[in-house]
Amino acid sequence: MHSRYGRRLPLSHQNGLLLARLSWSVPTLTVVLSTVLHVLGNPRDVPFFISETDQYGLQDHVFSWGLTIGGVCQMLYAWHLYHTLEAQRPRLWLIASIIGIFSSLNAILVAHFDMYDFMDPHILTAMFAFGGGVLWAMLALPSLGTFADSIGHRFRTIGFFMAFLGFIIMIAAFQPVANSFDSTGMTLEEFLNRAQSGIDIAAPAEYILVAGLMVCLASFHYDLVKQRLIREDENNEADRSIAFVGKA
């Protein structure tokens, strides 16, 4: 086993699998629930960016607390994966894990820098969260290499392409429209209404991006199970060897 930097989390295999489920299920439930609450409320328009659901009221608490808890779970998950999974390219896996922790931290910051009161920090942290998540997924593919579980690798590849395409489409659809007019003196709602033709494409792409990242997070579950089975087989083989020597 390649030496790891830092101390691993004191988690059992089952605790690790629970953390794996929480890392994607908490943010997924948060996005779904806050979206439903926003639709049932008085949305500015439909479709809308996920960040627009971080509005005052119940949906604000769901969004902020949900992404905060989810981000903490993802940070712990990235660290746990780094120490638990064997990688074909350990140094690249270290870089990927650091990026994963950084993107997870920014997912927490996004929850508190809402677009209504902190537009510039919100945009910056959202780009780090989305871009970092995509980069984490991309680097995980060559990092784990042949050590990855085949099903996990397949899901991770699908999730990466979903997230990457969603990210590109979102930027390509929104930026030209947003830059096509002078937003000086506009309120946020006026700006978004003016840019709605771009949001009509960018907003669904953002949901695809987030879904792809969640698929990537869920894919590591298979790798955790595979490497646990490998270690159990190695331990059983070692026990059999010791027993054989003892009898001899």
C-alpha positions in Angstrom: 0.0 0.0 0.0 1.3 3.4 -0.9 2.0 5.7 2.1 -0.6 8.4 2.6 -0.2 11.9 3.9 -2.2 12.8 7.1 -4.2 10.6 9.4 -7.1 8.6 8.1 -10.5 8.9 9.5 -11.5 6.3 12.2 -14.3 4.8 10.1 -15.3 1.2 9.7 -16.1 -0.2 6.3 -19.8 0.2 6.9 -19.3 3.8 8.2 -17.4 4.6 5.0 -20.3 3.3 2.9 -22.7 5.4 4.9 -20.6 8.4 4.3 -20.6 7.5 0.6 -24.4 7.6 0.5 -24.6 10.8 2.5 -22.1 12.6 0.2 -24.5 12.4 -2.8 -28.0 11.9 -1.2 -27.9 14.9 1.1 -27.1 17.5 -1.6 -29.4 15.7 -4.1 -32.3 15.9 -1.6 -31.4 19.5 -0.9 -31.6 20.6 -4.5 -34.8 18.6 -5.2 -36.6 19.9 -2.1 -35.5 23.5 -2.4 -36.5 23.4 -6.1 -40.0 22.1 -5.3 -40.4 24.7 -2.6 -39.4 27.4 -5.0 -41.8 26.2 -7.7 -44.6 26.1 -5.2 -43.8 29.6 -4.0 -43.6 32.5 -6.4 -40.7 31.9 -8.8 -39.4 34.7 -10.9 -39.6 32.5 -14.0 -39.2 28.9 -15.0 -36.7 27.4 -15.5 -34.4 29.0 -13.0 -30.9 28.6 -11.6 -30.5 26.3 -8.6 -29.1 29.3 -6.7 -32.4 31.2 -7.1 -34.0 28.7 -4.7 -31.8 30.2 -1.9 -34.4 32.7 -1.2 -35.7 34.0 2.1 -38.0 31.6 3.9 -38.1 27.8 4.3 -36.3 27.1 1.1 -33.4 29.3 2.3 -32.9 27.1 5.4 -33.2 23.9 3.3 -30.7 25.2 0.8 -28.2 26.6 3.3 -28.2 23.8 5.8 -28.6 21.0 3.2 -25.5 22.1 1.2 -23.5 22.8 4.4 -24.1 19.3 5.7 -23.6 17.8 2.2 -20.4 19.7 1.7 -19.0 18.6 5.1 -19.9 15.0 4.2 -18.1 15.4 0.8 -15.0 16.8 2.4 -14.8 13.9 4.8 -15.6 11.5 1.9 -12.8 12.8 -0.3 -10.3 12.4 2.6 -11.7 8.9 3.4 -11.4 7.8 -0.3 -7.8 9.1 -0.5 -6.8 6.9 2.4 -8.9 3.9 1.6 -8.7 3.4 -2.2 -5.6 2.0 -3.8 -4.6 4.1 -6.8 -2.5 3.2 -9.9 -1.1 6.8 -9.8 -0.9 7.7 -6.1 0.5 11.2 -6.6 -2.2 12.1 -9.1 -4.7 10.6 -6.7 -3.4 13.0 -3.9 -3.9 16.0 -6.2 -7.4 14.8 -7.2 -8.3 14.4 -3.5 -7.1 17.8 -2.6 -9.2 19.3 -5.4 -12.2 17.2 -4.2 -11.8 18.7 -0.7 -11.4 22.2 -2.1 -14.5 21.9 -4.3 -16.5 20.5 -1.3 -15.5 23.4 0.8 -16.7 25.8 -1.9 -20.0 23.9 -2.0 -20.4 24.9 1.7 -19.5 28.5 0.9 -22.0 28.7 -1.9 -24.7 27.8 0.6 -23.9 30.9 2.6 -22.9 33.4 -0.1 -26.3 33.6 -1.7 -26.7 35.3 -5.0 -29.2 37.9 -3.7 -26.8 39.5 -1.1 -23.3 38.3 -2.1 -23.3 38.0 -5.9 -19.5 38.2 -6.6 -18.5 35.7 -3.9 -21.4 33.5 -4.9 -20.2 33.3 -8.5 -16.6 32.7 -7.5 -17.4 29.9 -5.0 -19.9 28.3 -7.4 -17.3 28.2 -10.2 -14.8 26.6 -7.8 -17.4 24.1 -6.6 -18.6 23.1 -10.1 -15.2 23.3 -11.8 -13.4 21.6 -9.0 -16.0 18.8 -8.9 -15.6 18.2 -12.6 -11.8 18.2 -12.3 -11.9 15.8 -9.3 -14.0 13.4 -11.3 -11.8 13.7 -14.4 -8.5 13.1 -12.4 -10.0 10.2 -10.5 -10.3 8.2 -13.8 -6.5 8.0 -14.5 -5.6 8.1 -10.8 -7.4 4.9 -9.9 -6.7 3.3 -13.3 -7.0 -0.5 -13.4 -7.5 -0.6 -9.6 -11.0 0.9 -10.0 -14.0 -1.3 -10.0 -15.4 -1.7 -13.5 -18.9 -0.6 -12.6 -17.6 2.4 -10.6 -15.3 3.4 -13.5 -18.3 3.2 -15.9 -20.5 5.3 -13.7 -17.7 7.8 -13.0 -17.1 8.2 -16.8 -20.8 8.8 -17.4 -21.0 11.2 -14.5 -18.0 13.1 -15.7 -19.3 13.6 -19.2 -22.7 14.7 -17.8 -21.1 17.2 -15.5 -18.6 18.4 -18.1 -21.2 18.9 -20.8 -23.6 20.6 -18.4 -20.8 23.0 -17.3 -19.9 23.9 -20.9 -23.5 24.3 -22.0 -24.4 26.4 -19.0 -21.5 28.8 -19.6 -21.9 28.9 -23.3 -25.7 29.6 -23.1 -25.7 32.2 -20.3 -22.5 34.3 -20.8 -23.3 35.6 -24.4 -26.8 36.7 -23.3 -25.6 38.3 -20.0 -22.9 40.2 -21.9 -25.2 41.4 -24.6 -26.7 44.3 -22.6 -25.6 46.8 -20.0 -26.7 45.6 -16.5 -25.6 48.8 -14.7 -28.3 50.0 -12.3 -30.4 46.8 -12.7 -31.7 44.9 -9.7 -30.8 41.1 -9.7 -34.4 40.2 -10.7 -34.3 42.7 -13.6 -30.9 41.3 -14.8 -32.2 37.7 -14.6 -35.4 38.5 -16.4 -33.4 40.2 -19.2 -31.1 37.2 -19.4 -33.9 34.6 -19.3 -33.4 33.5 -22.9 -30.0 32.2 -21.8 -31.2 30.8 -18.6 -33.8 28.7 -20.5 -30.9 26.6 -21.6 -28.3 27.3 -18.9 -30.6 26.3 -15.9 -31.4 22.8 -17.2 -27.8 22.3 -18.0 -26.9 23.3 -14.4 -29.2 20.5 -13.1 -27.5 18.1 -15.5 -24.1 19.2 -14.2 -25.1 18.7 -10.6 -26.7 15.3 -11.4 -23.4 14.2 -13.1 -21.4 15.2 -10.1 -23.7 13.2 -7.8 -23.2 10.2 -10.1 -19.5 10.5 -9.8 -19.7 10.7 -6.0 -22.0 7.6 -5.9 -19.6 5.7 -8.2 -16.9 5.4 -5.6 -19.2 3.2 -3.5 -18.3 0.3 -5.9 -14.6 0.9 -5.5 -14.9 0.9 -1.7 -16.7 -2.5 -1.8 -14.2 -4.0 -4.3 -11.1 -3.0 -2.3 -12.7 -4.2 0.9 -13.2 -7.7 -0.7 -9.6 -7.7 -2.0 -8.3 -7.0 1.5 -10.4 -9.7 3.0 -9.2 -12.2 0.4 -5.6 -11.2 1.2 -6.1 -11.5 4.9 -7.8 -14.9 4.4 -4.9 -16.0 2.2 -2.4 -14.9 4.9 -4.3 -16.8 7.6 -4.3 -19.9 5.5 -0.5 -19.6 4.9 0.1 -19.1 8.7 -2.1 -22.2 9.4 -0.3 -24.3 6.8 3.2 -23.3 8.2 1.9 -24.1 11.7 0.8 -27.6 10.7 4.1 -28.2 8.9 
